[in-house]
Amino acid sequence: MERYNIDAGSQHPPAWRIFDKFTTFRAAYKIIDGQPIHAFFVVPNDLPSGPRPLLVRFHGGGWVEGEAETGLRAFFLELALKHGAVILTPDYRLRPEHQLTDGVEDIQCFWRWIEDGSAQQLLNTSLPDVVVDAGNLLVGGDSTGGHIAVTTALIPLTSLPIKVLFLQYPTLDMTDVTRTEEVSEAMQRSAVWAESVPYSEVEDHLANHEKGAVRSRATFGSRMRLLVGLLQAGKFWDAEKDAKRLCPMRLLENGAAKLPPILLYHSKEDEILPWQHTQEWAAKLRTVQPDVPLFLTFQQGDHVFDRDDTMETLWLREPLEFVQKYWPA
């Protein structure tokens, strides 16, 4: 556990303006052959006494890129300040250096690390008076992070009681996203198919990767061609085995665990993930788990349209009121 300095360039301006109200710590939740995979505690400097709510956030990046502490939304930070909550956000192994199932295994280890008290013990080495109430839990994520958040609840990957899911334009129909034959009209309009990327680019990249080296971090925007190359070649995952376990649409169809209340939003101008996937998944949820509280809203803008939004952003006010009905408990 060590103090960690956040780089201003890694945050959107509205978030960076309030980062001085937090202290960040880095801790290894998993070690592979001596190589750590980290999670980051983002802790308000002024916390009330007593157990504090937990906000777990998973980063996006198409499973090929991203850094846990990068691009935190201002409204998550503001929620943490308002409720005296601790934010915890993990790295995980990335494609193509690792298999998709390796990253999922990391997420399982991350949840066990919280469940068995190891995360609390490490936090107390630096902040001895801070107690996290892991049962008072919001789980959120954007894009791929939303996929991780919802599969955490669907499989489930944790025994902790999730009070609410906060899903920002998540990948909900992985089967359609990864299809290479009879590609849907919605995916044909996606940036995934806008330009042909030969799989040889992925092979060349892997040829330069040190064998046995763990890759759990990569700058946002630096490896999207690798993602497109994997998808177009049909090599992103094992379509038969992985879809049954890791596609939120398939999981919902096949008798998933009971879900907590859900905030779900997407842009109808999303250039990467079709908003229709979100609409179809929400309709399926209302059919198979009709008693799950769901706040669904569609907005305008690009894929990450909420990057500069705050709790005062007009469209977010009602969704955040919904979230706060359930969390913190």
C-alpha positions in Angstrom: 0.0 0.0 0.0 1.5 3.3 -1.0 0.4 6.9 -1.6 -0.2 7.5 -5.3 -0.1 10.8 -7.1 -2.8 11.3 -9.8 -1.7 12.9 -13.0 -3.8 15.9 -14.0 -3.6 14.7 -17.6 -5.3 11.5 -16.7 -8.6 13.2 -15.6 -11.3 15.2 -17.3 -11.3 18.9 -16.1 -14.4 18.8 -13.9 -13.0 15.8 -12.0 -9.5 17.3 -11.8 -10.9 20.4 -10.2 -12.0 18.5 -7.1 -9.2 15.9 -6.9 -7.5 18.0 -4.2 -10.3 16.9 -1.9 -9.1 13.3 -2.1 -6.0 11.2 -1.3 -5.2 8.2 -3.5 -3.5 5.0 -2.5 -2.3 2.1 -4.6 -2.3 -1.5 -3.4 -1.6 -4.8 -5.1 -4.6 -7.1 -4.9 -3.0 -9.9 -6.9 0.6 -10.9 -7.8 1.5 -13.1 -10.8 5.1 -14.3 -10.9 6.2 -11.3 -8.9 4.2 -8.8 -11.0 1.5 -6.9 -9.1 -2.0 -6.0 -10.4 -3.2 -2.9 -8.5 -6.3 -1.4 -7.2 -6.6 2.3 -6.3 -8.3 3.7 -3.2 -9.6 7.2 -3.8 -10.5 8.5 -0.3 -12.1 11.8 0.6 -9.8 13.8 2.9 -12.6 14.6 5.3 -14.6 11.5 6.3 -17.3 11.3 9.0 -16.7 8.7 11.7 -18.2 5.2 11.3 -18.1 2.7 8.5 -18.0 4.3 5.1 -20.0 3.2 2.0 -18.0 1.7 -0.9 -18.1 2.7 -4.6 -16.4 0.2 -6.9 -15.7 1.5 -10.4 -14.5 -0.6 -13.3 -12.7 1.2 -16.2 -13.5 0.8 -19.8 -11.2 0.4 -22.8 -12.6 -2.6 -24.8 -10.5 -5.1 -22.6 -7.4 -3.9 -24.5 -6.5 -0.7 -22.8 -7.3 1.5 -19.8 -5.9 2.4 -16.4 -8.0 2.1 -13.2 -7.6 5.6 -11.8 -7.8 7.4 -15.2 -10.9 9.2 -16.4 -12.9 9.1 -13.1 -16.1 10.9 -13.6 -16.7 14.1 -11.6 -20.1 12.8 -10.5 -18.6 9.7 -8.9 -16.2 11.9 -7.0 -19.0 14.2 -6.0 -21.1 11.2 -4.8 -18.2 10.1 -2.7 -17.8 13.5 -1.1 -21.5 13.9 -0.5 -21.8 10.5 1.3 -18.4 10.1 2.7 -17.7 7.1 0.5 -14.5 5.3 -0.5 -13.9 4.7 -4.2 -12.0 1.6 -5.2 -11.1 0.9 -8.8 -8.9 -2.0 -10.1 -6.7 -2.8 -13.0 -7.1 -6.2 -14.7 -5.2 -8.1 -17.4 -5.8 -7.0 -20.9 -6.2 -8.5 -24.4 -4.4 -9.5 -26.5 -1.5 -10.3 -24.2 -3.9 -12.3 -22.1 -7.2 -14.2 -22.6 -10.5 -12.5 -21.7 -11.0 -15.2 -19.0 -7.7 -14.1 -17.4 -9.2 -10.6 -16.9 -12.4 -12.1 -15.5 -10.3 -14.2 -13.1 -8.6 -11.0 -11.9 -12.0 -9.4 -11.2 -12.9 -12.5 -9.1 -9.7 -12.2 -7.2 -10.4 -8.5 -6.7 -13.7 -9.3 -5.1 -12.3 -12.0 -2.9 -9.6 -9.5 -1.8 -12.4 -7.3 -0.5 -14.5 -10.1 0.9 -11.8 -11.6 3.0 -10.8 -8.3 4.6 -7.4 -8.0 2.8 -8.4 -4.7 1.2 -9.5 -3.3 4.6 -6.2 -4.4 6.2 -4.1 -2.7 3.6 -6.1 0.5 3.7 -5.6 0.6 7.5 -1.8 0.5 7.1 -2.1 4.1 5.8 -5.5 5.2 7.2 -6.0 3.3 10.5 -9.2 5.1 11.3 -11.1 4.4 8.1 -13.5 1.5 8.0 -15.2 0.5 4.8 -18.6 -1.0 4.9 -18.3 -3.4 1.9 -21.9 -4.4 2.3 -23.0 -0.8 1.5 -21.9 -1.2 -2.1 -22.4 0.7 -5.4 -20.8 -1.0 -8.5 -20.4 0.9 -11.7 -18.4 1.2 -14.8 -18.3 2.7 -18.3 -18.4 0.7 -21.6 -16.3 -2.5 -20.9 -16.3 -1.4 -17.2 -20.1 -1.5 -17.4 -19.8 -5.1 -18.9 -17.7 -6.1 -15.9 -20.1 -4.4 -13.4 -23.2 -6.1 -14.7 -21.5 -9.6 -15.1 -20.3 -9.2 -11.5 -23.9 -9.2 -10.5 -25.2 -11.6 -13.2 -22.8 -14.5 -12.6 -22.3 -13.4 -9.7 -18.6 -12.8 -9.1 -19.1 -11.6 -5.5 -21.1 -12.6 -2.5 -21.3 -8.9 -1.3 -24.8 -7.4 -1.5 -24.7 -4.8 -4.3 -27.2 -2.0 -3.5 -27.3 -0.5 -7.0 -25.6 -1.0 -10.4 -24.4 2.2 -12.3 -24.0 1.2 -15.9 -22.7 3.7 -18.4 -23.1 2.6 -22.0 -22.1 -0.9 -21.2 -21.3 -3.8 -23.6 -24.4 -5.9 -23.1 -24.6 -8.0 -26.3 -21.1 -9.3 -26.6 -22.3 -12.0 -29.0 -23.4 -9.3 -31.5 -20.3 -7.2 -31.0 -18.0 -10.1 -31.7 -19.9 -11.6 -34.6 -17.9 -11.8 -37.9 -20.6 -13.3 -40.1 -24.1 -11.9 -40.7 -23.0 -8.8 -38.9 -26.0 -6.8 -37.6 -26.9 -3.5 -39.2 -26.2 -1.7 -35.9 -22.7 -3.1 -35.7 -22.1 -2.4 -39.4 -22.5 1.3 -38.6 -20.1 0.9 -35.6 -16.5 2.1 -35.7 -15.5 -1.5 -35.4 -16.2 -2.0 -39.1 -15.3 1.5 -40.3 -11.8 0.4 -41.3 -10.2 -2.9 -42.0 -7.4 -3.8 -39.6 -5.5 -7.0 -40.5 -4.9 -9.5 -37.7 -1.2 -9.4 -38.6 -1.0 -6.1 -36.6 -2.1 -8.1 -33.5 0.4 -10.8 -34.3 3.2 -8.2 -34.7 2.3 -6.7 -31.4 2.4 -10.0 -29.6 5.7 -10.9 -31.2 7.2 -7.9 -29.4 5.6 -8.8 -26.1 7.9 -10.2 -23.4 6.9 -13.7 -22.6 5.4 -14.0 -19.2 5.0 -10.2 -18.7 1.7 -9.1 -17.2 -0.1 -6.4 -19.1 -2.8 -4.8 -16.9 -2.4 -1.2 -17.9 -2.4 0.7 -21.2 -3.1 4.4 -22.0 -6.6 5.1 -23.2 -6.8 5.5 -27.0 -3.5 3.8 -27.6 -4.6 0.3 -28.6 -8.0 0.5 -30.3 -6.6 -0.9 -33.5 -5.7 -4.1 -31.6 -9.3 -4.4 -30.5 -10.6 -3.9 -34.0 -8.1 -6.4 -35.3 -9.2 -9.0 -32.8 -12.9 -8.4 -33.4 -12.6 -8.5 -37.2 -10.6 -11.7 -37.2 -13.1 -13.4 -34.8 -10.3 -13.8 -32.2 -11.5 -11.6 -29.4 -12.8 -14.6 -27.4 -14.0 -18.2 -27.7 -17.4 -17.5 -29.1 -18.9 -20.9 -28.0 -17.5 -21.1 -24.4 -17.1 -17.5 -23.4 -20.5 -16.2 -24.6 -22.4 -18.5 -22.3 -20.5 -17.2 -19.3 -19.7 -13.7 -20.2 -22.3 -12.2 -22.5 -24.8 -10.2 -20.4 -27.6 -10.9 -22.9 -27.0 -14.6 -22.9 -26.6 -14.7 -19.1 -29.9 -12.9 -18.7 -31.6 -15.3 -21.1 -30.2 -18.4 -19.3 -31.3 -17.7 -15.7 -29.0 -15.2 -14.2 -28.7 -14.3 -10.5 -31.3 -11.8 -9.2 -30.1 -8.3 -10.0 -30.1 -5.2 -7.8 -31.6 -1.9 -8.8 -30.0 -0.6 -12.0 -29.2 2.8 -13.5 -28.6 2.3 -17.2 -27.8 4.9 -19.8 -26.5 5.2 -23.4 -26.2 7.7 -26.2 -28.3 7.2 -29.3 -25.3 8.7 -31.3 -22.8 6.2 -29.9 -20.3 5.5 -32.6 -18.8 2.3 -31.0 -21.5 0.4 -29.1 -25.0 0.3 -30.6 -27.6 1.8 -28.3 -30.0 -0.8 -29.5 -28.1 -3.4 -27.5 -29.0 -1.5 -24.3 -32.7 -1.2 -25.4 -32.9 -4.9 -26.1 -31.2 -5.9 -22.9 -33.4 -3.7 -20.8 -36.5 -5.1 -22.5 -35.2 -8.6 -21.7 -34.6 -7.6 -18.1 -38.2 -6.4 -17.8 -39.4 -9.7 -19.0 -37.3 -12.1 -17.0 -36.8 -10.0 -13.8 -39.7 -7.5 -13.9 -39.4 -6.6 -10.3 -35.9 -5.2 -10.6 -36.0 -1.4 -10.4 -34.6 0.0 -13.6 -33.9 3.6 -14.6 -33.2 3.6 -18.3 -32.3 6.8 -20.2 -31.0 7.6 -23.7 -29.0 10.8 -24.4 -27.0 12.3 -27.2 -23.3 12.6 -27.9 -20.4 10.3 -28.6 -19.6 7.0 -26.8 -18.2 8.7 -23.6 -20.6 11.6 -23.7 -20.7 11.9 -19.9 -17.0 12.7 -19.5 -17.5 16.3 -18.4 -20.8 15.8 -16.5 -21.3 16.5 -12.8 -24.1 16.0 -10.3 -25.5 19.4 -11.4 -25.7 18.3 -15.1 -29.4 18.6 -15.9 -30.0 15.2 -17.5 -28.2 13.4 -14.6 -30.2 14.8 -11.8 -33.1 12.4 -11.9 -30.8 9.3 -12.6 -28.7 10.2 -9.6 -31.8 10.6 -7.4 -32.7 7.1 -8.4 -29.2 5.8 -7.4 -29.4 7.5 -4.1 -32.7 5.9 -3.2 -30.7 2.6 -2.9 -27.1 3.7 -2.0 -25.8 4.4 0.4 -28.2 2.2 2.5 
